[in-house]
Amino acid sequence: MKAQFLVFLLRWALTTLGLWVAIRLLGTGYDNIDVTAGTWGFLFAGLIFSVINSLFKPLLVIVSLPAILLTLGLFTIVVNGVIVYISLALAPGVAMSFGNSIITGIILSLVNYIVSAAVEIRSETSRSN
């Protein structure tokens, strides 16, 4: 149980960092990104994203399964963008257009993949010792 909580905290921190990086990268020179949140706002947005991603993403993937199969999996990029857009709409102080939410979803998917791979490697090395 303690290990699962630490993995959640790690994902939350890296998701927050990923959101901050994506908003800073995409927000340079664009008017469709509104950021008035500080560190706590980004931490709250990361928490909202983590909760929505874990609760609603499986349901959204099942509902959009025909589109995912038709596009050979590329529609999952849109599903990730929807999750980011909804979570940023709920977070105070951070707003983003849907197009930038899709790009942010790609960035967060890469961050989540790296974290999952690192946690898996770490758990395999601890089991073998």
OpenMM code with the backbone's topology and positions (N, CA, C; nanometers):
from openmm import Vec3, app, unit

residues = "MET LYS ALA GLN PHE LEU VAL PHE LEU LEU ARG TRP ALA LEU THR THR LEU GLY LEU TRP VAL ALA ILE ARG LEU LEU GLY THR GLY TYR ASP ASN ILE ASP VAL THR ALA GLY THR TRP GLY PHE LEU PHE ALA GLY LEU ILE PHE SER VAL ILE ASN SER LEU PHE LYS PRO LEU LEU VAL ILE VAL SER LEU PRO ALA ILE LEU LEU THR LEU GLY LEU PHE THR ILE VAL VAL ASN GLY VAL ILE VAL TYR ILE SER LEU ALA LEU ALA PRO GLY VAL ALA MET SER PHE GLY ASN SER ILE ILE THR GLY ILE ILE LEU SER LEU VAL ASN TYR ILE VAL SER ALA ALA VAL GLU ILE ARG SER GLU THR SER ARG SER ASN".split()
positions = [
    Vec3(0.0821, -0.1193, 0.0000),
    Vec3(0.0000, 0.0000, 0.0000),
    Vec3(0.0865, 0.1256, 0.0000),
    Vec3(0.1936, 0.1219, 0.0765),
    Vec3(0.2839, 0.2361, 0.0831),
    Vec3(0.3501, 0.2609, -0.0520),
    Vec3(0.3857, 0.1534, -0.1222),
    Vec3(0.4490, 0.1674, -0.2529),
    Vec3(0.3522, 0.2274, -0.3549),
    Vec3(0.2252, 0.1882, -0.3485),
    Vec3(0.1257, 0.2434, -0.4403),
    Vec3(0.1053, 0.3925, -0.4162),
    Vec3(0.1061, 0.4330, -0.2906),
    Vec3(0.0910, 0.5747, -0.2589),
    Vec3(0.2111, 0.6542, -0.3089),
    Vec3(0.3300, 0.5983, -0.2946),
    Vec3(0.4500, 0.6660, -0.3448),
    Vec3(0.4481, 0.6765, -0.4969),
    Vec3(0.3989, 0.5721, -0.5646),
    Vec3(0.3864, 0.5776, -0.7102),
    Vec3(0.2855, 0.6852, -0.7496),
    Vec3(0.1733, 0.6957, -0.6752),
    Vec3(0.0752, 0.8000, -0.7033),
    Vec3(0.1361, 0.9386, -0.6854),
    Vec3(0.2115, 0.9576, -0.5761),
    Vec3(0.2754, 1.0877, -0.5532),
    Vec3(0.3762, 1.1200, -0.6631),
    Vec3(0.4507, 1.0195, -0.7077),
    Vec3(0.5463, 1.0402, -0.8160),
    Vec3(0.4756, 1.0775, -0.9454),
    Vec3(0.3681, 1.0066, -0.9772),
    Vec3(0.2909, 1.0396, -1.0985),
    Vec3(0.2314, 1.1796, -1.0891),
    Vec3(0.1797, 1.2137, -0.9714),
    Vec3(0.1199, 1.3452, -0.9522),
    Vec3(0.2243, 1.4547, -0.9710),
    Vec3(0.3405, 1.4375, -0.9124),
    Vec3(0.4465, 1.5382, -0.9249),
    Vec3(0.4939, 1.5504, -1.0689),
    Vec3(0.5129, 1.4385, -1.1368),
    Vec3(0.5609, 1.4447, -1.2749),
    Vec3(0.4518, 1.4913, -1.3711),
    Vec3(0.3262, 1.4607, -1.3409),
    Vec3(0.2166, 1.5141, -1.4213),
    Vec3(0.2094, 1.6652, -1.4065),
    Vec3(0.2266, 1.7135, -1.2839),
    Vec3(0.2286, 1.8578, -1.2605),
    Vec3(0.3436, 1.9227, -1.3359),
    Vec3(0.4599, 1.8613, -1.3302),
    Vec3(0.5740, 1.9124, -1.4045),
    Vec3(0.5484, 1.9086, -1.5548),
    Vec3(0.4876, 1.8008, -1.6028),
    Vec3(0.4537, 1.7908, -1.7449),
    Vec3(0.3545, 1.8969, -1.7880),
    Vec3(0.2536, 1.9234, -1.7037),
    Vec3(0.1583, 2.0306, -1.7339),
    Vec3(0.2275, 2.1661, -1.7394),
    Vec3(0.3148, 2.1900, -1.6428),
    Vec3(0.3846, 2.3176, -1.6391),
    Vec3(0.4716, 2.3350, -1.7633),
    Vec3(0.5463, 2.2311, -1.8003),
    Vec3(0.6333, 2.2381, -1.9187),
    Vec3(0.5501, 2.2579, -2.0446),
    Vec3(0.4413, 2.1820, -2.0586),
    Vec3(0.3583, 2.1931, -2.1786),
    Vec3(0.2959, 2.3311, -2.1904),
    Vec3(0.2477, 2.3842, -2.0792),
    Vec3(0.1854, 2.5167, -2.0840),
    Vec3(0.2900, 2.6240, -2.1132),
    Vec3(0.4089, 2.6090, -2.0577),
    Vec3(0.5152, 2.7064, -2.0854),
    Vec3(0.5623, 2.6965, -2.2299),
    Vec3(0.5716, 2.5747, -2.2842),
    Vec3(0.6136, 2.5587, -2.4236),
    Vec3(0.5079, 2.6094, -2.5202),
    Vec3(0.3836, 2.5733, -2.4945),
    Vec3(0.2759, 2.6109, -2.5853),
    Vec3(0.2268, 2.7523, -2.5626),
    Vec3(0.2510, 2.8079, -2.4447),
    Vec3(0.1991, 2.9393, -2.4115),
    Vec3(0.2821, 3.0549, -2.4615),
    Vec3(0.4003, 3.0269, -2.5146),
    Vec3(0.4872, 3.1339, -2.5607),
    Vec3(0.4317, 3.1942, -2.6892),
    Vec3(0.3824, 3.3154, -2.6802),
    Vec3(0.3363, 3.3861, -2.7988),
    Vec3(0.1940, 3.3567, -2.8396),
    Vec3(0.1170, 3.2833, -2.7609),
    Vec3(-0.0204, 3.2511, -2.7960),
    Vec3(-0.1158, 3.3185, -2.6992),
    Vec3(-0.2320, 3.3565, -2.7516),
    Vec3(-0.3319, 3.4218, -2.6687),
    Vec3(-0.4365, 3.3241, -2.6154),
    Vec3(-0.4351, 3.1990, -2.6635),
    Vec3(-0.5398, 3.1054, -2.6246),
    Vec3(-0.5033, 3.0217, -2.5030),
    Vec3(-0.3989, 3.0589, -2.4314),
    Vec3(-0.3619, 2.9929, -2.3065),
    Vec3(-0.3605, 3.0981, -2.1973),
    Vec3(-0.4373, 3.0734, -2.0933),
    Vec3(-0.4469, 3.1677, -1.9820),
    Vec3(-0.3908, 3.1019, -1.8575),
    Vec3(-0.2840, 3.1600, -1.8039),
    Vec3(-0.2212, 3.1040, -1.6845),
    Vec3(-0.2102, 3.2145, -1.5795),
    Vec3(-0.2901, 3.2008, -1.4757),
    Vec3(-0.2772, 3.2897, -1.3612),
    Vec3(-0.2432, 3.2103, -1.2365),
    Vec3(-0.2269, 3.0798, -1.2528),
    Vec3(-0.1998, 2.9921, -1.1386),
    Vec3(-0.0518, 2.9919, -1.1051),
    Vec3(-0.0239, 2.9808, -0.9789),
    Vec3(0.1134, 2.9659, -0.9327),
    Vec3(0.1446, 2.8181, -0.9129),
    Vec3(0.2358, 2.7909, -0.8229),
    Vec3(0.2766, 2.6532, -0.7967),
    Vec3(0.1608, 2.5702, -0.7443),
    Vec3(0.0836, 2.6257, -0.6506),
    Vec3(-0.0283, 2.5509, -0.5951),
    Vec3(-0.1365, 2.5258, -0.6996),
    Vec3(-0.1558, 2.6195, -0.7903),
    Vec3(-0.2529, 2.5996, -0.8976),
    Vec3(-0.2133, 2.4861, -0.9904),
    Vec3(-0.0835, 2.4789, -1.0213),
    Vec3(-0.0376, 2.3697, -1.1056),
    Vec3(-0.0444, 2.2361, -1.0319),
    Vec3(-0.0153, 2.2363, -0.9008),
    Vec3(-0.0281, 2.1122, -0.8231),
    Vec3(-0.1733, 2.0662, -0.8186),
    Vec3(-0.2651, 2.1607, -0.8035),
    Vec3(-0.4071, 2.1266, -0.8027),
    Vec3(-0.4523, 2.0768, -0.9397),
    Vec3(-0.4049, 2.1402, -1.0469),
    Vec3(-0.4383, 2.0953, -1.1817),
    Vec3(-0.3821, 1.9553, -1.2075),
    Vec3(-0.2625, 1.9284, -1.1590),
    Vec3(-0.2053, 1.7950, -1.1731),
    Vec3(-0.2850, 1.6904, -1.0969),
    Vec3(-0.3337, 1.7272, -0.9779),
    Vec3(-0.4168, 1.6356, -0.9001),
    Vec3(-0.5486, 1.6081, -0.9710),
    Vec3(-0.6112, 1.7122, -1.0225),
    Vec3(-0.7370, 1.6954, -1.0951),
    Vec3(-0.7144, 1.6062, -1.2169),
    Vec3(-0.6064, 1.6304, -1.2912),
    Vec3(-0.5779, 1.5478, -1.4078),
    Vec3(-0.5555, 1.4027, -1.3682),
    Vec3(-0.4812, 1.3789, -1.2608),
    Vec3(-0.4536, 1.2417, -1.2179),
    Vec3(-0.5817, 1.1687, -1.1797),
    Vec3(-0.6700, 1.2360, -1.1086),
    Vec3(-0.7953, 1.1737, -1.0667),
    Vec3(-0.8865, 1.1483, -1.1864),
    Vec3(-0.9032, 1.2474, -1.2725),
    Vec3(-0.9892, 1.2299, -1.3898),
    Vec3(-0.9315, 1.1251, -1.4838),
    Vec3(-0.8000, 1.1236, -1.4987),
    Vec3(-0.7357, 1.0264, -1.5861),
    Vec3(-0.7576, 0.8845, -1.5353),
    Vec3(-0.7506, 0.8651, -1.4053),
    Vec3(-0.7668, 0.7297, -1.3525),
    Vec3(-0.9131, 0.6865, -1.3454),
    Vec3(-1.0064, 0.7796, -1.3278),
    Vec3(-1.1468, 0.7430, -1.3139),
    Vec3(-1.2234, 0.7408, -1.4462),
    Vec3(-1.2046, 0.8434, -1.5282),
    Vec3(-1.2893, 0.8581, -1.6460),
    Vec3(-1.2264, 0.8147, -1.7776),
    Vec3(-1.0951, 0.8039, -1.7826),
    Vec3(-1.0324, 0.7649, -1.9084),
    Vec3(-1.0725, 0.6249, -1.9528),
    Vec3(-1.0787, 0.5243, -1.8636),
    Vec3(-1.1229, 0.3927, -1.9114),
    Vec3(-1.2644, 0.3955, -1.9691),
    Vec3(-1.3537, 0.4711, -1.9067),
    Vec3(-1.4899, 0.4827, -1.9583),
    Vec3(-1.4914, 0.5524, -2.0940),
    Vec3(-1.4142, 0.6583, -2.1078),
    Vec3(-1.4077, 0.7314, -2.2341),
    Vec3(-1.3465, 0.6472, -2.3449),
    Vec3(-1.2494, 0.5637, -2.3113),
    Vec3(-1.1890, 0.4746, -2.4111),
    Vec3(-1.2906, 0.3709, -2.4565),
    Vec3(-1.3697, 0.3167, -2.3655),
    Vec3(-1.4707, 0.2177, -2.4028),
    Vec3(-1.5774, 0.2803, -2.4907),
    Vec3(-1.6208, 0.4017, -2.4566),
    Vec3(-1.7230, 0.4692, -2.5363),
    Vec3(-1.6712, 0.5017, -2.6764),
    Vec3(-1.5440, 0.5398, -2.6863),
    Vec3(-1.4880, 0.5779, -2.8165),
    Vec3(-1.4154, 0.4632, -2.8858),
    Vec3(-1.4382, 0.3405, -2.8415),
    Vec3(-1.3699, 0.2252, -2.9003),
    Vec3(-1.3919, 0.2100, -3.0510),
    Vec3(-1.5128, 0.2335, -3.1050),
    Vec3(-1.5264, 0.2239, -3.2514),
    Vec3(-1.4368, 0.3230, -3.3267),
    Vec3(-1.4269, 0.4458, -3.2766),
    Vec3(-1.3401, 0.5449, -3.3413),
    Vec3(-1.1933, 0.5075, -3.3257),
    Vec3(-1.1571, 0.4512, -3.2113),
    Vec3(-1.0189, 0.4090, -3.1892),
    Vec3(-0.9829, 0.2962, -3.2845),
    Vec3(-1.0738, 0.2005, -3.3009),
    Vec3(-1.0472, 0.0897, -3.3930),
    Vec3(-1.0440, 0.1367, -3.5378),
    Vec3(-1.1318, 0.2291, -3.5722),
    Vec3(-1.1377, 0.2796, -3.7096),
    Vec3(-1.0114, 0.3558, -3.7474),
    Vec3(-0.9543, 0.4277, -3.6531),
    Vec3(-0.8336, 0.5071, -3.6804),
    Vec3(-0.7057, 0.4341, -3.6395),
    Vec3(-0.7187, 0.3048, -3.6089),
    Vec3(-0.6042, 0.2215, -3.5701),
    Vec3(-0.5312, 0.2770, -3.4475),
    Vec3(-0.6074, 0.3304, -3.3537),
    Vec3(-0.5518, 0.3760, -3.2278),
    Vec3(-0.5176, 0.5232, -3.2210),
    Vec3(-0.5220, 0.5940, -3.3315),
    Vec3(-0.4851, 0.7354, -3.3299),
    Vec3(-0.5866, 0.8224, -3.2570),
    Vec3(-0.7093, 0.7737, -3.2428),
    Vec3(-0.8118, 0.8520, -3.1735),
    Vec3(-0.7823, 0.8624, -3.0246),
    Vec3(-0.6938, 0.7777, -2.9725),
    Vec3(-0.6580, 0.7887, -2.8308),
    Vec3(-0.5885, 0.9213, -2.8019),
    Vec3(-0.5272, 0.9803, -2.9036),
    Vec3(-0.4678, 1.1132, -2.8867),
    Vec3(-0.5772, 1.2150, -2.8566),
    Vec3(-0.6904, 1.2027, -2.9245),
    Vec3(-0.8029, 1.2923, -2.9002),
    Vec3(-0.8621, 1.2657, -2.7617),
    Vec3(-0.8697, 1.1388, -2.7222),
    Vec3(-0.9205, 1.1040, -2.5895),
    Vec3(-0.8322, 1.1673, -2.4822),
    Vec3(-0.7007, 1.1594, -2.4982),
    Vec3(-0.6094, 1.2233, -2.4032),
    Vec3(-0.6297, 1.3745, -2.4019),
    Vec3(-0.6512, 1.4340, -2.5184),
    Vec3(-0.6772, 1.5778, -2.5257),
    Vec3(-0.8048, 1.6170, -2.4540),
    Vec3(-0.9073, 1.5340, -2.4651),
    Vec3(-1.0340, 1.5610, -2.3951),
    Vec3(-1.0132, 1.5559, -2.2442),
    Vec3(-0.9373, 1.4571, -2.1975),
    Vec3(-0.9101, 1.4454, -2.0545),
    Vec3(-0.8341, 1.5687, -2.0042),
    Vec3(-0.7340, 1.6122, -2.0806),
    Vec3(-0.6577, 1.7319, -2.0412),
    Vec3(-0.7476, 1.8546, -2.0431),
    Vec3(-0.8297, 1.8693, -2.1466),
    Vec3(-0.9164, 1.9861, -2.1587),
    Vec3(-1.0160, 1.9937, -2.0431),
    Vec3(-1.0758, 1.8791, -2.0077),
    Vec3(-1.1720, 1.8764, -1.8974),
    Vec3(-1.1032, 1.9087, -1.7651),
    Vec3(-0.9873, 1.8487, -1.7431),
    Vec3(-0.9199, 1.8723, -1.6146),
    Vec3(-0.8709, 2.0159, -1.6023),
    Vec3(-0.8248, 2.0759, -1.7117),
    Vec3(-0.7816, 2.2155, -1.7044),
    Vec3(-0.9001, 2.3108, -1.6955),
    Vec3(-1.0161, 2.2696, -1.7470),
    Vec3(-1.1355, 2.3521, -1.7327),
    Vec3(-1.1820, 2.3541, -1.5870),
    Vec3(-1.1564, 2.2453, -1.5150),
    Vec3(-1.1954, 2.2392, -1.3738),
    Vec3(-1.0935, 2.3061, -1.2824),
    Vec3(-0.9696, 2.3180, -1.3279),
    Vec3(-0.8639, 2.3766, -1.2456),
    Vec3(-0.8700, 2.5292, -1.2543),
    Vec3(-0.8679, 2.5968, -1.1408),
    Vec3(-0.8705, 2.7434, -1.1451),
    Vec3(-0.7342, 2.8007, -1.1843),
    Vec3(-0.7373, 2.9012, -1.2683),
    Vec3(-0.6147, 2.9708, -1.3039),
    Vec3(-0.5420, 2.9169, -1.4248),
    Vec3(-0.5916, 2.8078, -1.4851),
    Vec3(-0.5267, 2.7508, -1.6033),
    Vec3(-0.6341, 2.7236, -1.7069),
    Vec3(-0.6170, 2.7768, -1.8270),
    Vec3(-0.7103, 2.7538, -1.9363),
    Vec3(-0.6314, 2.7327, -2.0647),
    Vec3(-0.6855, 2.6500, -2.1527),
    Vec3(-0.6141, 2.6155, -2.2744),
    Vec3(-0.7147, 2.5792, -2.3829),
    Vec3(-0.6797, 2.6041, -2.5080),
    Vec3(-0.7661, 2.5653, -2.6183),
    Vec3(-0.7614, 2.4143, -2.6369),
    Vec3(-0.8576, 2.3609, -2.7125),
    Vec3(-0.8641, 2.2166, -2.7307),
    Vec3(-0.7460, 2.1643, -2.8128),
    Vec3(-0.7031, 2.2394, -2.9106),
    Vec3(-0.5875, 2.1973, -2.9909),
    Vec3(-0.4606, 2.1860, -2.9078),
    Vec3(-0.4389, 2.2850, -2.8225),
    Vec3(-0.3228, 2.2782, -2.7336),
    Vec3(-0.3394, 2.1704, -2.6276),
    Vec3(-0.4644, 2.1390, -2.5914),
    Vec3(-0.4880, 2.0299, -2.4970),
    Vec3(-0.4478, 1.8963, -2.5570),
    Vec3(-0.4678, 1.8791, -2.6853),
    Vec3(-0.4263, 1.7552, -2.7519),
    Vec3(-0.2743, 1.7421, -2.7490),
    Vec3(-0.2041, 1.8514, -2.7771),
    Vec3(-0.0576, 1.8482, -2.7731),
    Vec3(-0.0090, 1.8238, -2.6297),
    Vec3(-0.0741, 1.8868, -2.5326),
    Vec3(-0.0404, 1.8646, -2.3926),
    Vec3(-0.0678, 1.7199, -2.3528),
    Vec3(-0.1759, 1.6622, -2.4053),
    Vec3(-0.2051, 1.5213, -2.3795),
    Vec3(-0.0962, 1.4298, -2.4323),
    Vec3(-0.0385, 1.4638, -2.5464),
    Vec3(0.0726, 1.3855, -2.6009),
    Vec3(0.1933, 1.3954, -2.5083),
    Vec3(0.2226, 1.5157, -2.4624),
    Vec3(0.3362, 1.5355, -2.3710),
    Vec3(0.3145, 1.4583, -2.2412),
    Vec3(0.1933, 1.4656, -2.1857),
    Vec3(0.1648, 1.3955, -2.0611),
    Vec3(0.1646, 1.2438, -2.0794),
    Vec3(0.1250, 1.1968, -2.1962),
    Vec3(0.1324, 1.0526, -2.2236),
    Vec3(0.2763, 1.0054, -2.2243),
    Vec3(0.3640, 1.0850, -2.2823),
    Vec3(0.5059, 1.0491, -2.2812),
    Vec3(0.5624, 1.0488, -2.1396),
    Vec3(0.5251, 1.1484, -2.0599),
    Vec3(0.5703, 1.1540, -1.9203),
    Vec3(0.5183, 1.0329, -1.8436),
    Vec3(0.3898, 0.9998, -1.8632),
    Vec3(0.3298, 0.8863, -1.7944),
    Vec3(0.3957, 0.7554, -1.8372),
    Vec3(0.4301, 0.7431, -1.9631),
    Vec3(0.4981, 0.6236, -2.0125),
    Vec3(0.6363, 0.6094, -1.9491),
    Vec3(0.7081, 0.7192, -1.9393),
    Vec3(0.8420, 0.7158, -1.8786),
    Vec3(0.8326, 0.6790, -1.7309),
    Vec3(0.7349, 0.7356, -1.6601),
    Vec3(0.7175, 0.7034, -1.5184),
    Vec3(0.6805, 0.5561, -1.5018),
    Vec3(0.5903, 0.5063, -1.5844),
    Vec3(0.5497, 0.3659, -1.5752),
    Vec3(0.6679, 0.2737, -1.6015),
    Vec3(0.7485, 0.3063, -1.7006),
    Vec3(0.8659, 0.2244, -1.7308),
    Vec3(0.9662, 0.2291, -1.6167),
    Vec3(0.9865, 0.3454, -1.5576),
    Vec3(1.0819, 0.3579, -1.4469),
    Vec3(1.0340, 0.2823, -1.3242),
    Vec3(0.9050, 0.2897, -1.2947),
    Vec3(0.8508, 0.2183, -1.1794),
    Vec3(0.8582, 0.0673, -1.2024),
    Vec3(0.8319, 0.0241, -1.3252),
    Vec3(0.8390, -0.1181, -1.3572),
    Vec3(0.9817, -0.1697, -1.3451),
    Vec3(1.0779, -0.0951, -1.3950),
    Vec3(1.2183, -0.1351, -1.3845),
    Vec3(1.2603, -0.1394, -1.2377),
    Vec3(1.2170, -0.0408, -1.1617),
    Vec3(1.2519, -0.0341, -1.0195),
    Vec3(1.1933, -0.1528, -0.9430),
    Vec3(1.0685, -0.1892, -0.9738),
    Vec3(1.0061, -0.3009, -0.9033),
    Vec3(1.0691, -0.4342, -0.9438),
    Vec3(1.1123, -0.4474, -1.0696),
    Vec3(1.1787, -0.5700, -1.1132),
    Vec3(1.3153, -0.5861, -1.0459),
    Vec3(1.3890, -0.4770, -1.0303),
    Vec3(1.5200, -0.4879, -0.9657),
    Vec3(1.5057, -0.5159, -0.8164),
    Vec3(1.4002, -0.4643, -0.7537),
    Vec3(1.3822, -0.4913, -0.6115),
    Vec3(1.3352, -0.6346, -0.5883),
    Vec3(1.2619, -0.6941, -0.6835),
    Vec3(1.2188, -0.8330, -0.6709),
    Vec3(1.3345, -0.9297, -0.6914),
    Vec3(1.4274, -0.8968, -0.7794),
    Vec3(1.5371, -0.9871, -0.8097),
    Vec3(1.6429, -0.9873, -0.6988),
    Vec3(1.6481, -0.8815, -0.6193),
    Vec3(1.7478, -0.8750, -0.5098),
    Vec3(1.7011, -0.9415, -0.3873),
] * unit.nanometer
topology = app.Topology()
chain = topology.addChain("A")
for resn in residues:
    res = topology.addResidue(resn, chain)
    for name in ("N", "CA", "C"):
        topology.addAtom(name, app.Element.getBySymbol(name[0]), res)
